Amino acid sequence: MGTDIHWINEVKIGGKWHVYSQPRLSRDYEFFGFLAGVRCPERQYFKVRGLPEDVSDLAKIIFEAQGLHTPTYLNLDEIKAVEKWLGHHREITWDFEARYIGYCFGGEWVEESLPDGIEDARFIIGFDS
């Protein structure tokens, strides 16, 4: 039995965070290591921070119900760093959202491209064993 990643996209609307989607990612221990030091700690780039203090109720319920460990999250600037890393380290093969991290809304992931009414966005990540 291996480790899988659980990924929640949250968006901020009216000052409150909401779950937007839960893309399914393939098992990739090198990428898990890059994100949180899971299964490939020598690749870790981001510090594990736990769930955000203002996490949505639904995201919190998902983490608790599924018993996920090593929770962390990425803000927009960090998402851009992930895109850059992926672009330099592998051909992206995941089939979620519009195929690429950062393309959840059909365009490049920059604050200017967020749809009207969406103030911010982030990725929340956890793992099972």
N, C-alpha and C positions, 0 to 999 in steps of 0.2 A: 504494500500500500504506500502511495506517495503523498506528496503535498500538493494541494491545489490553491490557487489564488482566488479570492473573492473580491470583486471590484464593484464599487458603487459610485456612480456619477451623481453629484449633488449640484443643484443650482440654487442661487439666492434670488428670491422674488419677494418684493415688499419687505426687505430686511430679515427674512426668515429662510433657512435652508430647507430644501425639499429633495427627495430622491427623484432623479430624472430617469436613470436607467441602471441596469445591472448587466453589463456586457460579460460574455463568457470568454475567458482567455485560455489558451492552451497552456499546458504545463511546460514551464521553461525555467529551470533552476538558475541559470545564469541571470535571467531577467529578475527573478525573485530576489537573488542576491543583490543585484543593483538597486532595487527598490528598498529593501529592508534587511539585507543580510541573511535572508532565509535560504537555507540549503546551499548557499554559495557565498559565505561571509567575506571572502577576499575581494569580492566585486562590489561591496556595499558603498553606495554613493550618498544616500539620504539617511539622516538620523531618524530612528523610529521615535515617534512622538505620541503614540496612543491616539485615541479618537479625539477629534476637535471638541473643545468645550461646548460649542454651539451646534453639535451634530444634530441632525433631524431625528425625531422620535423613531421614525421607521428604520433608519439606518442603525440606530442603537438596538432596536428589537431584532433586526437581522443578525447583527453580531452576537448578541446574547443567545438567540435561538439556535444558531449554528455552531456555537462554541468556538468562534474564531480567535486565533492568537496573533500576536505581533501586529496590532492595528497601527496604522499610520495614515497620513494623507498628504496629498500634493496640491499646492496652490497653482495658479496660472503660470507663474515664472518657473516653477519646478516642472510643470507639464512640458514647457518648452524645452527644458534640459533633457527630459525623457525622449522627446522627439529627436533631438540632436544626437543623443546616444544611440538610439535605434537606427538612425540614418547612417551612422558610422560603423555599426557593429553587426548588422545582419539585414537580410531582406525580411521585411515584415510580412508575416503570413497569417496573422490572426484575422478572423472574420467576425468583427463586431462593429457596431455602429456603421460608419461609412468606411470601414476597413482599417483606418489608422488612428492611433492615439492622437487626440487633438482635433479630430474631424467629426466630433459628435453632432455638430450643427451644420454639417455640409460645407465647411470651409476651413481655412487655416485657423488654428487655435490662437487667436490674439483677442485681447479685450474688445477691440473695435468690431470684431465679427460676431460677438454674442448677439443672439436675437433680441429684438426689442422686448423690454420688460425683464430681462435677465440681468441682474446686477453683477453677478460673479459666478464662478464655477470652480469645483475642485473634485479630485478623485480621492475616495476613501478605500483603503486596501486592508485586507486581512487574509489569514491563511488557515487552512485546516491541516490535519495530520493524518 
